[in-house]
Amino acid sequence: MSYANIQVAQIAAISRNRCIGKGNDLPWYISADLQHFKQMTTAETDGAVKGIVIMGRKTFESMGSKPLPKRMSFIITTQLDYAEQKGLVGNEKAVMVHSLDKALAQAASLAKNLELETIWVIGGERVFSDALPYTDRIELTHVDTKIDCGDAFYPELPSDFNVAQESEQMHDEKSGLDFKFVTYMQKEA
């Protein structure tokens, strides 16, 4: 599908019951998954900005209301004065937008200028769901656990996405959880 010839990809870690968040935080801590996220969303380029991420306001706040290092963050919020509230006016790594369409358009334009191939949608639940029609690729970390009392969930995958690549099952010693990385690609029309 790509947006202005830039690939739109989603990245998330989900439990067996599709949970992605609990109390505006990740329901687990898996170091290898965080490293995977960083590697996927940060391109090997010479530029100061090495990746572009789109997220909702709650996801941004769950990360301490700070843009991710080496990445341009597009934050979707309906709050008109959000940048002022969070002291982000003039921040060169965070752009407040009021719709997914604006985020995608501005991110695609920036990606083209920076010669980046991918825009990353990183959450939360509503942004993932709303972005699915524009999404070419989905990178999911499947965590082998069920989360009770979760409050954010990844949407059901549309039937036009197939598994393109799958890692071996891995084990995180600290959390005791098993997980694997799976790439889903949209079928060609």
Secondary structure, DSSP 4 states (H G I P E B T S, - for coil): --BTTBEEEEEEEE-TT-EEESSSS-S---HHHHHHHHHHHS---SSS--EEEEEEHHHHHHTTS-PPTTEEEEEE-S-TTHHHHTT-TT-TTEEEESSHHHHHHHHHHHHHHHT--EEEEEE-HHHHHHHGGG-SEEEEEEES---TT--EEPPPPPTTEEEEEEPPPEE-TTT--EEEEEEEEEPP-
